[in-house]
């Protein structure tokens, strides 16, 4: 049974690492999405202001 416990522990640690990496990926993706949205919003505002001047 010692071998099975080692395998179980290894799989559990790998699963935890995978979950942590997944969380980090989601956080980074959200951060980049927000930055992209803010950039698009700023560009739209500048375009609107330019159009209003013309």
C-alpha positions, 0 to 999 in steps of 0.5 A: 500500500505504500506505493499507492499512497505515494502515487496518490500524494503525487497526483494530489500535489500535481492537481493542486499545482494545476488548480493554482496555475489555472487560478493564476491564468484566470487572474492574468486573463482578467487583468489583461481583459480589463486593460484592453477594455479600458484602452478601447474605451479611451480610444472611443472617447478620443475618437468621439471628441475628435469627431465632435471638433470636426 
